[in-house]
Amino acid sequence: MPHTHAPTKAAACHDALEAFEQEHHHAPDAHEKARLLSDAVKEWEHEEVAATHPEASVA
């Protein structure tokens, strides 16, 4: 999955699907797609919190 912060959740999901297709040379099946989208949203939300609330990431 790309490590650059996408501007939106939709962009993060698109990037994750595109990266999968490039790496595996096929489109993900339904289970792979669900996992990819879930992981992309979790990662995006984590990065968004870190970017908008830097004090929260300092523990």
Secondary structure by P-SEA (a helix, b strand, c coil): ccccccccaaaaaaaaaaaaaaaccccccaaaaaaaaaaaaaaaaaaaaaaaccccccc
